[in-house]
């Protein structure tokens, strides 16, 4: 419980509550949290971060209440053309480590499109929900896929970067359905859309958490529905959230992660499925060539 409250406390201040390494990559994003190289417990980290005594930090944990409110509507795709807000002095991102969005536009960068395709997402589908985002971090200009949330922030992904801009919160899509589908990240949401295009599926509203730290804080949203389908990651934290929901109401909440029980998340399952399908097709083509007596040509 103290760990979840700590995430709630730190969420408004940080790009990420922990350093995240991309699957299959050796590159990680640099969060806003100070990296002192010191070890210790959650309490040690908290008193260093807030520069307070142990008693003061424990008091924060005991008295903190989330004031997060969620508006349940599809997010718009804002076009940001200025690097600073009107009337505010532009901040120096070379030192603060804050992500500064400088421009957005339709998804067209070939490197980003290739990355989307490598995750088995059709570019047209990605372009329907995502934009191309220019941003600065530590004085370095970068471009990434941007998935907007309900507050105007972005989840940012590229072949070499994984992070998010402030404000960070959930993303919701309403289709006037009486059931809700909950997914952890936007690649899982896009994967769901791919699967839904291949087979008949009931209409659903969507809640993309963008971070498991928002799962418990989104219960008010989930409680509005008689049926909630959970497609959370099959890792320790994801399964813990799923089990918590089943304890709330096992008739309302349904664990759908058995679909990808051999993988970690929905996008990984889709990628592996497509890879196996492609491998099977290649083998069939090879057998047909051999039956025709052709074999491989040099």
ZAKEFI-705429 format. One record per residue (C-alpha): chain; x, y, z; residue number from 1. Coordinates in steps of 0.1 Angstrom, whole numbers, padded with zeros to 4 digits. Example, Ala and Ser with C-alpha at 12.3 -4.5 7.8 and 13.67 -1.06 7.14 Angstrom:
<kekes>
<keke chain="A" xx="0123" yy="-0045" zz="0078" resi="1"/>
<keke chain="A" xx="0137" yy="-0011" zz="0071" resi="2"/>
</kekes>
This chain:
<kekes>
<keke chain="A" xx="0000" yy="0000" zz="0000" resi="1"/>
<keke chain="A" xx="0028" yy="0024" zz="0008" resi="2"/>
<keke chain="A" xx="0044" yy="0017" zz="-0026" resi="3"/>
<keke chain="A" xx="0012" yy="0025" zz="-0044" resi="4"/>
<keke chain="A" xx="0008" yy="0057" zz="-0024" resi="5"/>
<keke chain="A" xx="0044" yy="0067" zz="-0033" resi="6"/>
<keke chain="A" xx="0036" yy="0063" zz="-0070" resi="7"/>
<keke chain="A" xx="0006" yy="0086" zz="-0065" resi="8"/>
<keke chain="A" xx="0028" yy="0111" zz="-0048" resi="9"/>
<keke chain="A" xx="0055" yy="0111" zz="-0074" resi="10"/>
<keke chain="A" xx="0034" yy="0108" zz="-0105" resi="11"/>
<keke chain="A" xx="0028" yy="0146" zz="-0110" resi="12"/>
<keke chain="A" xx="0065" yy="0153" zz="-0107" resi="13"/>
<keke chain="A" xx="0080" yy="0126" zz="-0129" resi="14"/>
<keke chain="A" xx="0081" yy="0115" zz="-0165" resi="15"/>
<keke chain="A" xx="0084" yy="0079" zz="-0152" resi="16"/>
<keke chain="A" xx="0085" yy="0066" zz="-0117" resi="17"/>
<keke chain="A" xx="0112" yy="0042" zz="-0126" resi="18"/>
<keke chain="A" xx="0138" yy="0039" zz="-0153" resi="19"/>
<keke chain="A" xx="0123" yy="0018" zz="-0181" resi="20"/>
<keke chain="A" xx="0144" yy="-0002" zz="-0206" resi="21"/>
<keke chain="A" xx="0129" yy="-0010" zz="-0240" resi="22"/>
<keke chain="A" xx="0122" yy="-0047" zz="-0248" resi="23"/>
<keke chain="A" xx="0152" yy="-0058" zz="-0268" resi="24"/>
<keke chain="A" xx="0170" yy="-0025" zz="-0264" resi="25"/>
<keke chain="A" xx="0198" yy="-0013" zz="-0243" resi="26"/>
<keke chain="A" xx="0186" yy="0023" zz="-0242" resi="27"/>
<keke chain="A" xx="0165" yy="0038" zz="-0214" resi="28"/>
<keke chain="A" xx="0148" yy="0071" zz="-0208" resi="29"/>
<keke chain="A" xx="0160" yy="0095" zz="-0182" resi="30"/>
<keke chain="A" xx="0133" yy="0102" zz="-0157" resi="31"/>
<keke chain="A" xx="0128" yy="0134" zz="-0137" resi="32"/>
<keke chain="A" xx="0136" yy="0116" zz="-0105" resi="33"/>
<keke chain="A" xx="0171" yy="0123" zz="-0092" resi="34"/>
<keke chain="A" xx="0195" yy="0095" zz="-0100" resi="35"/>
<keke chain="A" xx="0220" yy="0097" zz="-0071" resi="36"/>
<keke chain="A" xx="0234" yy="0062" zz="-0074" resi="37"/>
<keke chain="A" xx="0224" yy="0055" zz="-0038" resi="38"/>
<keke chain="A" xx="0206" yy="0024" zz="-0028" resi="39"/>
<keke chain="A" xx="0181" yy="0019" zz="0000" resi="40"/>
<keke chain="A" xx="0144" yy="0014" zz="0007" resi="41"/>
<keke chain="A" xx="0113" yy="0032" zz="-0005" resi="42"/>
<keke chain="A" xx="0115" yy="0053" zz="0027" resi="43"/>
<keke chain="A" xx="0152" yy="0062" zz="0020" resi="44"/>
<keke chain="A" xx="0142" yy="0073" zz="-0015" resi="45"/>
<keke chain="A" xx="0112" yy="0093" zz="-0003" resi="46"/>
<keke chain="A" xx="0131" yy="0113" zz="0023" resi="47"/>
<keke chain="A" xx="0159" yy="0121" zz="-0003" resi="48"/>
<keke chain="A" xx="0134" yy="0130" zz="-0030" resi="49"/>
<keke chain="A" xx="0112" yy="0153" zz="-0008" resi="50"/>
<keke chain="A" xx="0142" yy="0164" zz="0014" resi="51"/>
<keke chain="A" xx="0123" yy="0158" zz="0046" resi="52"/>
<keke chain="A" xx="0125" yy="0137" zz="0077" resi="53"/>
<keke chain="A" xx="0113" yy="0101" zz="0080" resi="54"/>
<keke chain="A" xx="0084" yy="0113" zz="0102" resi="55"/>
<keke chain="A" xx="0074" yy="0140" zz="0076" resi="56"/>
<keke chain="A" xx="0075" yy="0114" zz="0048" resi="57"/>
<keke chain="A" xx="0054" yy="0089" zz="0066" resi="58"/>
<keke chain="A" xx="0030" yy="0116" zz="0073" resi="59"/>
<keke chain="A" xx="0028" yy="0123" zz="0036" resi="60"/>
<keke chain="A" xx="0020" yy="0087" zz="0029" resi="61"/>
<keke chain="A" xx="-0007" yy="0085" zz="0056" resi="62"/>
<keke chain="A" xx="-0025" yy="0118" zz="0047" resi="63"/>
<keke chain="A" xx="-0021" yy="0118" zz="0009" resi="64"/>
<keke chain="A" xx="-0054" yy="0115" zz="-0011" resi="65"/>
<keke chain="A" xx="-0054" yy="0115" zz="-0048" resi="66"/>
<keke chain="A" xx="-0073" yy="0145" zz="-0063" resi="67"/>
<keke chain="A" xx="-0071" yy="0131" zz="-0098" resi="68"/>
<keke chain="A" xx="-0103" yy="0134" zz="-0117" resi="69"/>
<keke chain="A" xx="-0110" yy="0118" zz="-0151" resi="70"/>
<keke chain="A" xx="-0131" yy="0131" zz="-0179" resi="71"/>
<keke chain="A" xx="-0145" yy="0102" zz="-0199" resi="72"/>
<keke chain="A" xx="-0142" yy="0112" zz="-0235" resi="73"/>
<keke chain="A" xx="-0121" yy="0105" zz="-0266" resi="74"/>
<keke chain="A" xx="-0089" yy="0126" zz="-0265" resi="75"/>
<keke chain="A" xx="-0083" yy="0152" zz="-0292" resi="76"/>
<keke chain="A" xx="-0051" yy="0154" zz="-0310" resi="77"/>
<keke chain="A" xx="-0038" yy="0189" zz="-0302" resi="78"/>
<keke chain="A" xx="-0014" yy="0207" zz="-0325" resi="79"/>
<keke chain="A" xx="0013" yy="0224" zz="-0305" resi="80"/>
<keke chain="A" xx="0033" yy="0250" zz="-0323" resi="81"/>
<keke chain="A" xx="0049" yy="0269" zz="-0295" resi="82"/>
<keke chain="A" xx="0076" yy="0257" zz="-0271" resi="83"/>
<keke chain="A" xx="0063" yy="0277" zz="-0242" resi="84"/>
<keke chain="A" xx="0030" yy="0288" zz="-0228" resi="85"/>
<keke chain="A" xx="0019" yy="0324" zz="-0232" resi="86"/>
<keke chain="A" xx="0030" yy="0346" zz="-0204" resi="87"/>
<keke chain="A" xx="0055" yy="0320" zz="-0191" resi="88"/>
<keke chain="A" xx="0092" yy="0321" zz="-0193" resi="89"/>
<keke chain="A" xx="0106" yy="0292" zz="-0213" resi="90"/>
<keke chain="A" xx="0123" yy="0267" zz="-0191" resi="91"/>
<keke chain="A" xx="0158" yy="0254" zz="-0197" resi="92"/>
<keke chain="A" xx="0153" yy="0216" zz="-0205" resi="93"/>
<keke chain="A" xx="0191" yy="0210" zz="-0207" resi="94"/>
<keke chain="A" xx="0191" yy="0208" zz="-0169" resi="95"/>
<keke chain="A" xx="0156" yy="0200" zz="-0157" resi="96"/>
<keke chain="A" xx="0152" yy="0167" zz="-0176" resi="97"/>
<keke chain="A" xx="0116" yy="0178" zz="-0185" resi="98"/>
<keke chain="A" xx="0102" yy="0167" zz="-0219" resi="99"/>
<keke chain="A" xx="0093" yy="0198" zz="-0239" resi="100"/>
<keke chain="A" xx="0069" yy="0192" zz="-0268" resi="101"/>
<keke chain="A" xx="0078" yy="0216" zz="-0297" resi="102"/>
<keke chain="A" xx="0056" yy="0203" zz="-0325" resi="103"/>
<keke chain="A" xx="0031" yy="0177" zz="-0336" resi="104"/>
<keke chain="A" xx="0019" yy="0165" zz="-0370" resi="105"/>
<keke chain="A" xx="0004" yy="0134" zz="-0387" resi="106"/>
<keke chain="A" xx="0025" yy="0103" zz="-0385" resi="107"/>
<keke chain="A" xx="0048" yy="0102" zz="-0416" resi="108"/>
<keke chain="A" xx="0084" yy="0096" zz="-0404" resi="109"/>
<keke chain="A" xx="0096" yy="0064" zz="-0422" resi="110"/>
<keke chain="A" xx="0117" yy="0052" zz="-0392" resi="111"/>
<keke chain="A" xx="0086" yy="0055" zz="-0369" resi="112"/>
<keke chain="A" xx="0064" yy="0038" zz="-0394" resi="113"/>
<keke chain="A" xx="0088" yy="0010" zz="-0397" resi="114"/>
<keke chain="A" xx="0088" yy="0007" zz="-0359" resi="115"/>
<keke chain="A" xx="0050" yy="0006" zz="-0358" resi="116"/>
<keke chain="A" xx="0051" yy="-0022" zz="-0385" resi="117"/>
<keke chain="A" xx="0077" yy="-0041" zz="-0365" resi="118"/>
<keke chain="A" xx="0051" yy="-0042" zz="-0337" resi="119"/>
<keke chain="A" xx="0026" yy="-0056" zz="-0362" resi="120"/>
<keke chain="A" xx="0004" yy="-0025" zz="-0362" resi="121"/>
<keke chain="A" xx="-0008" yy="-0012" zz="-0396" resi="122"/>
<keke chain="A" xx="0005" yy="0024" zz="-0402" resi="123"/>
<keke chain="A" xx="-0031" yy="0035" zz="-0411" resi="124"/>
<keke chain="A" xx="-0044" yy="0023" zz="-0377" resi="125"/>
<keke chain="A" xx="-0015" yy="0039" zz="-0359" resi="126"/>
<keke chain="A" xx="-0021" yy="0072" zz="-0377" resi="127"/>
<keke chain="A" xx="-0057" yy="0072" zz="-0366" resi="128"/>
<keke chain="A" xx="-0048" yy="0074" zz="-0329" resi="129"/>
<keke chain="A" xx="-0012" yy="0087" zz="-0329" resi="130"/>
<keke chain="A" xx="0007" yy="0116" zz="-0341" resi="131"/>
<keke chain="A" xx="0044" yy="0124" zz="-0348" resi="132"/>
<keke chain="A" xx="0058" yy="0145" zz="-0320" resi="133"/>
<keke chain="A" xx="0090" yy="0166" zz="-0318" resi="134"/>
<keke chain="A" xx="0103" yy="0172" zz="-0283" resi="135"/>
<keke chain="A" xx="0134" yy="0182" zz="-0264" resi="136"/>
<keke chain="A" xx="0150" yy="0164" zz="-0235" resi="137"/>
<keke chain="A" xx="0182" yy="0175" zz="-0218" resi="138"/>
<keke chain="A" xx="0187" yy="0199" zz="-0248" resi="139"/>
<keke chain="A" xx="0185" yy="0171" zz="-0273" resi="140"/>
<keke chain="A" xx="0159" yy="0172" zz="-0301" resi="141"/>
<keke chain="A" xx="0140" yy="0140" zz="-0308" resi="142"/>
<keke chain="A" xx="0110" yy="0127" zz="-0327" resi="143"/>
<keke chain="A" xx="0087" yy="0099" zz="-0315" resi="144"/>
<keke chain="A" xx="0052" yy="0085" zz="-0319" resi="145"/>
<keke chain="A" xx="0028" yy="0103" zz="-0296" resi="146"/>
<keke chain="A" xx="-0003" yy="0088" zz="-0281" resi="147"/>
<keke chain="A" xx="-0024" yy="0116" zz="-0265" resi="148"/>
<keke chain="A" xx="-0040" yy="0112" zz="-0231" resi="149"/>
<keke chain="A" xx="-0071" yy="0130" zz="-0217" resi="150"/>
<keke chain="A" xx="-0051" yy="0159" zz="-0203" resi="151"/>
<keke chain="A" xx="-0031" yy="0168" zz="-0234" resi="152"/>
<keke chain="A" xx="0001" yy="0149" zz="-0225" resi="153"/>
<keke chain="A" xx="0017" yy="0122" zz="-0247" resi="154"/>
<keke chain="A" xx="0030" yy="0087" zz="-0243" resi="155"/>
<keke chain="A" xx="0061" yy="0088" zz="-0265" resi="156"/>
<keke chain="A" xx="0077" yy="0058" zz="-0283" resi="157"/>
<keke chain="A" xx="0104" yy="0053" zz="-0309" resi="158"/>
<keke chain="A" xx="0129" yy="0026" zz="-0316" resi="159"/>
<keke chain="A" xx="0153" yy="0042" zz="-0291" resi="160"/>
<keke chain="A" xx="0130" yy="0060" zz="-0266" resi="161"/>
<keke chain="A" xx="0102" yy="0052" zz="-0242" resi="162"/>
<keke chain="A" xx="0088" yy="0080" zz="-0220" resi="163"/>
<keke chain="A" xx="0059" yy="0104" zz="-0215" resi="164"/>
<keke chain="A" xx="0053" yy="0141" zz="-0214" resi="165"/>
<keke chain="A" xx="0034" yy="0160" zz="-0187" resi="166"/>
<keke chain="A" xx="0006" yy="0160" zz="-0177" resi="167"/>
<keke chain="A" xx="0005" yy="0122" zz="-0175" resi="168"/>
<keke chain="A" xx="-0029" yy="0104" zz="-0171" resi="169"/>
<keke chain="A" xx="-0052" yy="0079" zz="-0187" resi="170"/>
<keke chain="A" xx="-0067" yy="0078" zz="-0222" resi="171"/>
<keke chain="A" xx="-0103" yy="0069" zz="-0228" resi="172"/>
<keke chain="A" xx="-0125" yy="0062" zz="-0258" resi="173"/>
<keke chain="A" xx="-0163" yy="0061" zz="-0256" resi="174"/>
<keke chain="A" xx="-0184" yy="0043" zz="-0281" resi="175"/>
<keke chain="A" xx="-0216" yy="0044" zz="-0259" resi="176"/>
<keke chain="A" xx="-0211" yy="0007" zz="-0249" resi="177"/>
<keke chain="A" xx="-0222" yy="-0010" zz="-0217" resi="178"/>
<keke chain="A" xx="-0188" yy="-0027" zz="-0214" resi="179"/>
<keke chain="A" xx="-0153" yy="-0014" zz="-0208" resi="180"/>
<keke chain="A" xx="-0120" yy="-0028" zz="-0221" resi="181"/>
<keke chain="A" xx="-0089" yy="-0019" zz="-0200" resi="182"/>
<keke chain="A" xx="-0054" yy="-0021" zz="-0214" resi="183"/>
<keke chain="A" xx="-0021" yy="-0011" zz="-0199" resi="184"/>
<keke chain="A" xx="-0004" yy="0006" zz="-0229" resi="185"/>
<keke chain="A" xx="-0013" yy="0021" zz="-0262" resi="186"/>
<keke chain="A" xx="0005" yy="-0006" zz="-0283" resi="187"/>
<keke chain="A" xx="-0018" yy="-0031" zz="-0265" resi="188"/>
<keke chain="A" xx="-0048" yy="-0010" zz="-0274" resi="189"/>
<keke chain="A" xx="-0037" yy="-0008" zz="-0311" resi="190"/>
<keke chain="A" xx="-0031" yy="-0046" zz="-0310" resi="191"/>
<keke chain="A" xx="-0067" yy="-0051" zz="-0297" resi="192"/>
<keke chain="A" xx="-0079" yy="-0030" zz="-0326" resi="193"/>
<keke chain="A" xx="-0060" yy="-0052" zz="-0350" resi="194"/>
<keke chain="A" xx="-0075" yy="-0084" zz="-0336" resi="195"/>
<keke chain="A" xx="-0110" yy="-0068" zz="-0336" resi="196"/>
<keke chain="A" xx="-0106" yy="-0061" zz="-0373" resi="197"/>
<keke chain="A" xx="-0100" yy="-0098" zz="-0379" resi="198"/>
<keke chain="A" xx="-0130" yy="-0112" zz="-0361" resi="199"/>
<keke chain="A" xx="-0164" yy="-0101" zz="-0348" resi="200"/>
<keke chain="A" xx="-0162" yy="-0085" zz="-0314" resi="201"/>
<keke chain="A" xx="-0187" yy="-0067" zz="-0293" resi="202"/>
<keke chain="A" xx="-0186" yy="-0029" zz="-0292" resi="203"/>
<keke chain="A" xx="-0166" yy="-0016" zz="-0262" resi="204"/>
<keke chain="A" xx="-0155" yy="0016" zz="-0246" resi="205"/>
<keke chain="A" xx="-0118" yy="0017" zz="-0238" resi="206"/>
<keke chain="A" xx="-0096" yy="0027" zz="-0209" resi="207"/>
<keke chain="A" xx="-0058" yy="0028" zz="-0217" resi="208"/>
<keke chain="A" xx="-0040" yy="0033" zz="-0183" resi="209"/>
<keke chain="A" xx="-0007" yy="0045" zz="-0197" resi="210"/>
<keke chain="A" xx="0007" yy="0034" zz="-0163" resi="211"/>
<keke chain="A" xx="-0004" yy="0008" zz="-0138" resi="212"/>
<keke chain="A" xx="-0002" yy="0036" zz="-0112" resi="213"/>
<keke chain="A" xx="-0035" yy="0047" zz="-0126" resi="214"/>
<keke chain="A" xx="-0053" yy="0014" zz="-0122" resi="215"/>
<keke chain="A" xx="-0067" yy="0018" zz="-0087" resi="216"/>
<keke chain="A" xx="-0073" yy="0056" zz="-0093" resi="217"/>
<keke chain="A" xx="-0094" yy="0047" zz="-0123" resi="218"/>
<keke chain="A" xx="-0118" yy="0025" zz="-0103" resi="219"/>
<keke chain="A" xx="-0145" yy="0052" zz="-0104" resi="220"/>
<keke chain="A" xx="-0144" yy="0050" zz="-0142" resi="221"/>
<keke chain="A" xx="-0145" yy="0012" zz="-0142" resi="222"/>
<keke chain="A" xx="-0174" yy="0011" zz="-0117" resi="223"/>
<keke chain="A" xx="-0197" yy="0028" zz="-0143" resi="224"/>
<keke chain="A" xx="-0198" yy="-0004" zz="-0163" resi="225"/>
<keke chain="A" xx="-0215" yy="-0037" zz="-0156" resi="226"/>
<keke chain="A" xx="-0187" yy="-0056" zz="-0175" resi="227"/>
<keke chain="A" xx="-0150" yy="-0047" zz="-0175" resi="228"/>
<keke chain="A" xx="-0126" yy="-0068" zz="-0196" resi="229"/>
<keke chain="A" xx="-0090" yy="-0067" zz="-0183" resi="230"/>
<keke chain="A" xx="-0061" yy="-0071" zz="-0207" resi="231"/>
<keke chain="A" xx="-0033" yy="-0062" zz="-0183" resi="232"/>
<keke chain="A" xx="0003" yy="-0075" zz="-0187" resi="233"/>
<keke chain="A" xx="0011" yy="-0110" zz="-0175" resi="234"/>
<keke chain="A" xx="0038" yy="-0097" zz="-0152" resi="235"/>
<keke chain="A" xx="0038" yy="-0094" zz="-0114" resi="236"/>
<keke chain="A" xx="0023" yy="-0059" zz="-0112" resi="237"/>
<keke chain="A" xx="-0002" yy="-0065" zz="-0140" resi="238"/>
<keke chain="A" xx="-0015" yy="-0097" zz="-0125" resi="239"/>
<keke chain="A" xx="-0016" yy="-0081" zz="-0090" resi="240"/>
<keke chain="A" xx="-0040" yy="-0054" zz="-0104" resi="241"/>
<keke chain="A" xx="-0061" yy="-0081" zz="-0121" resi="242"/>
<keke chain="A" xx="-0064" yy="-0101" zz="-0089" resi="243"/>
<keke chain="A" xx="-0074" yy="-0070" zz="-0070" resi="244"/>
<keke chain="A" xx="-0102" yy="-0063" zz="-0095" resi="245"/>
<keke chain="A" xx="-0114" yy="-0098" zz="-0092" resi="246"/>
<keke chain="A" xx="-0116" yy="-0094" zz="-0055" resi="247"/>
<keke chain="A" xx="-0137" yy="-0062" zz="-0060" resi="248"/>
<keke chain="A" xx="-0163" yy="-0080" zz="-0080" resi="249"/>
<keke chain="A" xx="-0155" yy="-0113" zz="-0099" resi="250"/>
<keke chain="A" xx="-0188" yy="-0111" zz="-0118" resi="251"/>
<keke chain="A" xx="-0181" yy="-0076" zz="-0132" resi="252"/>
<keke chain="A" xx="-0143" yy="-0079" zz="-0139" resi="253"/>
<keke chain="A" xx="-0132" yy="-0105" zz="-0164" resi="254"/>
<keke chain="A" xx="-0095" yy="-0115" zz="-0168" resi="255"/>
<keke chain="A" xx="-0089" yy="-0118" zz="-0206" resi="256"/>
<keke chain="A" xx="-0052" yy="-0122" zz="-0203" resi="257"/>
<keke chain="A" xx="-0054" yy="-0160" zz="-0208" resi="258"/>
<keke chain="A" xx="-0053" yy="-0152" zz="-0245" resi="259"/>
<keke chain="A" xx="-0016" yy="-0144" zz="-0242" resi="260"/>
<keke chain="A" xx="-0008" yy="-0167" zz="-0213" resi="261"/>
<keke chain="A" xx="0025" yy="-0176" zz="-0229" resi="262"/>
<keke chain="A" xx="0036" yy="-0140" zz="-0234" resi="263"/>
<keke chain="A" xx="0038" yy="-0108" zz="-0214" resi="264"/>
<keke chain="A" xx="0013" yy="-0086" zz="-0231" resi="265"/>
<keke chain="A" xx="-0012" yy="-0084" zz="-0259" resi="266"/>
<keke chain="A" xx="0012" yy="-0067" zz="-0284" resi="267"/>
<keke chain="A" xx="0039" yy="-0093" zz="-0277" resi="268"/>
<keke chain="A" xx="0013" yy="-0121" zz="-0283" resi="269"/>
<keke chain="A" xx="0003" yy="-0104" zz="-0316" resi="270"/>
<keke chain="A" xx="0039" yy="-0100" zz="-0327" resi="271"/>
<keke chain="A" xx="0048" yy="-0136" zz="-0319" resi="272"/>
<keke chain="A" xx="0016" yy="-0149" zz="-0336" resi="273"/>
<keke chain="A" xx="0023" yy="-0130" zz="-0368" resi="274"/>
<keke chain="A" xx="0059" yy="-0142" zz="-0368" resi="275"/>
<keke chain="A" xx="0048" yy="-0178" zz="-0365" resi="276"/>
<keke chain="A" xx="0022" yy="-0173" zz="-0392" resi="277"/>
<keke chain="A" xx="0048" yy="-0158" zz="-0415" resi="278"/>
<keke chain="A" xx="0072" yy="-0186" zz="-0408" resi="279"/>
<keke chain="A" xx="0044" yy="-0212" zz="-0415" resi="280"/>
<keke chain="A" xx="0036" yy="-0195" zz="-0449" resi="281"/>
<keke chain="A" xx="0073" yy="-0195" zz="-0459" resi="282"/>
<keke chain="A" xx="0075" yy="-0232" zz="-0451" resi="283"/>
<keke chain="A" xx="0044" yy="-0239" zz="-0472" resi="284"/>
<keke chain="A" xx="0058" yy="-0220" zz="-0501" resi="285"/>
<keke chain="A" xx="0091" yy="-0239" zz="-0498" resi="286"/>
<keke chain="A" xx="0072" yy="-0273" zz="-0498" resi="287"/>
<keke chain="A" xx="0053" yy="-0263" zz="-0529" resi="288"/>
<keke chain="A" xx="0085" yy="-0253" zz="-0547" resi="289"/>
<keke chain="A" xx="0100" yy="-0287" zz="-0539" resi="290"/>
<keke chain="A" xx="0069" yy="-0306" zz="-0550" resi="291"/>
<keke chain="A" xx="0071" yy="-0288" zz="-0583" resi="292"/>
<keke chain="A" xx="0108" yy="-0298" zz="-0585" resi="293"/>
<keke chain="A" xx="0120" yy="-0263" zz="-0587" resi="294"/>
<keke chain="A" xx="0139" yy="-0259" zz="-0554" resi="295"/>
<keke chain="A" xx="0156" yy="-0226" zz="-0545" resi="296"/>
<keke chain="A" xx="0172" yy="-0206" zz="-0574" resi="297"/>
<keke chain="A" xx="0206" yy="-0191" zz="-0569" resi="298"/>
</kekes>
